[in-house]
Amino acid sequence: MKILVTGAAGFIGHHLALKLLKRGDEVVGIDNLNDYYSVEIKHKNVATLSQYPKFRFIKEDITNRQAILDLFEAEKFDAVGHLAAMAGVRNAVLYPDFYVKVDYNGTQNLMDAARHNNVGNFVFASTSSVYGATDQIPFVETDACDRPLQPYSAAKRAAEMLGFTYSHLFGLNFTVTRFFTVYGPSSRPDMMAYLVADSITKGKEIPIYNNGEMWRDWTHVSDITDGLVLALDKPLGYEVINLGRGEPTKLKDFVEMLEEMAGGKATMVDTPKLKADVVKTWANIDKAQKLLNYNPSISVLEGVKEFWQWYKEEIMTQHK
Ligand SMILES: NC(=O)c1ccc[n+]([C@@H]2O[C@H](COP(=O)([O-])OP(=O)(O)OC[C@H]3O[C@@H](n4cnc5c(N)ncnc54)[C@H](O)[C@@H]3O)[C@@H](O)[C@H]2O)c1
């Protein structure tokens, strides 16, 4: 298959592209290489992918509508894994217009390009944060998700719904995959696991919200990309599918696991829970199991061990 991966220079996008290349797909990766976090990390991810002859990288912005339409016209993709986005719940509160522009309008550009060029399947990376402060726990796809707590989730939820419209009107196969707190090697530096590791090793102060009394359904990036590949291989009309582990871990326990492995303590400042944030995420993954045969296999303990190993080898050695 010839697959477009958007956000291919990013954390999850580059893991997805790598998995597809390893099984023999042709992958075109696009990314605007923005500086939300270190551009050096993104170049490194692209360099890893560029070792594969069936990979091509195009620096492009998904908000550049004409460029996106032209790209699809020229390339004729079989499927799209759309991961490019401004992520980050807290940053979204500061720049709502920007999040709507990239995460909603950018996504619409890709949908238009896909439907005009007969793309067989469109898999969209959405987020568990669309569930907001729901009282339906574990989070299940039948929840209305109509009370997003900040602009990132609102823009993602709006794009999910537009996907339904395009599927209904134009027959675009559109699968929404909602990821639950993804972690693993090459993690984004603004994510909790990375921040805790940085704090342990460099003594940096980091906020710990609600005194660590928060639960996240941490899901290893390898399980997420397995789910994405399964979704790319199976056009389903329109579906919304949770990709999580289905087993929330308390933030405090997650931090302690990392501290134990690292043999040190993080410097944490107790900070009240933000209005934009929820206390708990927890995925019901029955639908993913049923429709995609998705079966997350990496426990949090194993995953944290592997994350720490990566951090030690790749990040600590850089700063010596
Ligand atoms: N990491 C998580 O825990 C998590 C959870 C839920 C959903 N997601 C979703 O998964 C996807 C990937 O997230 P990630 O953690 O890998 O983040 P990331 O920031 O590492 O990757 C996103 C990539 O998209 C690129 N990008 C941003 N705006 C762009 C634009 N206008 N045009 C082209 N490229 C652009 C960025 O440069 C970046 O490389 C996102 O859609 C995110 O919303 C992530």
The ligand as an SDF file (V2000), in Angstrom:
LIG
                    3D

 44 48  0  0  0  0  0  0  0  0999 V2000
    0.9460   11.7270   22.7010 N   0  0  0  0  0  0  0  0  0  0  0  0
   -0.2550   11.4640   23.2070 C   0  0  0  0  0  0  0  0  0  0  0  0
   -0.3750   11.0400   24.3580 O   0  0  0  0  0  0  0  0  0  0  0  0
   -1.5010   11.6700   22.3830 C   0  0  0  0  0  0  0  0  0  0  0  0
   -2.7390   11.4120   22.9760 C   0  0  0  0  0  0  0  0  0  0  0  0
   -3.9010   11.5960   22.2400 C   0  0  0  0  0  0  0  0  0  0  0  0
   -3.8210   11.9720   20.9030 C   0  0  0  0  0  0  0  0  0  0  0  0
   -2.6150   12.2400   20.3550 N   0  0  0  0  0  0  0  0  0  0  0  0
   -2.5990   12.6560   18.9350 C   0  0  0  0  0  0  0  0  0  0  0  0
   -1.6380   11.8870   18.2470 O   0  0  0  0  0  0  0  0  0  0  0  0
   -1.0470   12.6570   17.2030 C   0  0  0  0  0  0  0  0  0  0  0  0
    0.4640   12.6260   17.3280 C   0  0  0  0  0  0  0  0  0  0  0  0
    0.8360   13.1790   18.6030 O   0  0  0  0  0  0  0  0  0  0  0  0
    2.3370   13.1620   19.1320 P   0  0  0  0  0  0  0  0  0  0  0  0
    2.2950   12.9670   20.5870 O   0  0  0  0  0  0  0  0  0  0  0  0
    3.1600   12.2900   18.2690 O   0  0  0  0  0  0  0  0  0  0  0  0
    2.7190   14.6970   18.8970 O   0  0  0  0  0  0  0  0  0  0  0  0
    3.9210   15.3410   18.0840 P   0  0  0  0  0  0  0  0  0  0  0  0
    3.8230   16.8090   18.3590 O   0  0  0  0  0  0  0  0  0  0  0  0
    5.1840   14.6620   18.4030 O   0  0  0  0  0  0  0  0  0  0  0  0
    3.5380   15.0410   16.5730 O   0  0  0  0  0  0  0  0  0  0  0  0
    2.7180   15.8670   15.7870 C   0  0  0  0  0  0  0  0  0  0  0  0
    3.5110   16.2790   14.5550 C   0  0  0  0  0  0  0  0  0  0  0  0
    2.6630   17.0720   13.7260 O   0  0  0  0  0  0  0  0  0  0  0  0
    3.4430   18.1180   13.1840 C   0  0  0  0  0  0  0  0  0  0  0  0
    2.5620   19.2370   12.8450 N   0  0  0  0  0  0  0  0  0  0  0  0
    1.9480   20.0990   13.7250 C   0  0  0  0  0  0  0  0  0  0  0  0
    1.2640   21.0270   13.0570 N   0  0  0  0  0  0  0  0  0  0  0  0
    1.4310   20.7530   11.7270 C   0  0  0  0  0  0  0  0  0  0  0  0
    0.9700   21.3580   10.5380 C   0  0  0  0  0  0  0  0  0  0  0  0
    0.2180   22.4700   10.5690 N   0  0  0  0  0  0  0  0  0  0  0  0
    1.3250   20.8110    9.3470 N   0  0  0  0  0  0  0  0  0  0  0  0
    2.1010   19.7030    9.3060 C   0  0  0  0  0  0  0  0  0  0  0  0
    2.5880   19.0810   10.4080 N   0  0  0  0  0  0  0  0  0  0  0  0
    2.2530   19.5990   11.6070 C   0  0  0  0  0  0  0  0  0  0  0  0
    4.4460   18.4830   14.2540 C   0  0  0  0  0  0  0  0  0  0  0  0
    5.6000   19.1130   13.7270 O   0  0  0  0  0  0  0  0  0  0  0  0
    4.7490   17.1240   14.8730 C   0  0  0  0  0  0  0  0  0  0  0  0
    5.9030   16.5490   14.3200 O   0  0  0  0  0  0  0  0  0  0  0  0
   -1.6550   14.0500   17.3250 C   0  0  0  0  0  0  0  0  0  0  0  0
   -2.7130   14.1520   16.4010 O   0  0  0  0  0  0  0  0  0  0  0  0
   -2.1790   14.0920   18.7400 C   0  0  0  0  0  0  0  0  0  0  0  0
   -3.2710   14.9760   18.8620 O   0  0  0  0  0  0  0  0  0  0  0  0
   -1.4590   12.1000   21.0560 C   0  0  0  0  0  0  0  0  0  0  0  0
  1  2  1  0
  2  3  2  0
  2  4  1  0
  4  5  1  0
  4 44  2  0
  5  6  2  0
  6  7  1  0
  7  8  2  0
  8  9  1  0
  8 44  1  0
  9 10  1  0
  9 42  1  0
 10 11  1  0
 11 12  1  0
 11 40  1  0
 12 13  1  0
 13 14  1  0
 14 15  2  0
 14 16  1  0
 14 17  1  0
 17 18  1  0
 18 19  2  0
 18 20  1  0
 18 21  1  0
 21 22  1  0
 22 23  1  0
 23 24  1  0
 23 38  1  0
 24 25  1  0
 25 26  1  0
 25 36  1  0
 26 27  1  0
 26 35  1  0
 27 28  2  0
 28 29  1  0
 29 30  1  0
 29 35  2  0
 30 31  1  0
 30 32  2  0
 32 33  1  0
 33 34  2  0
 34 35  1  0
 36 37  1  0
 36 38  1  0
 38 39  1  0
 40 41  1  0
 40 42  1  0
 42 43  1  0
M  CHG  2   8   1  16  -1
M  END
$$$$
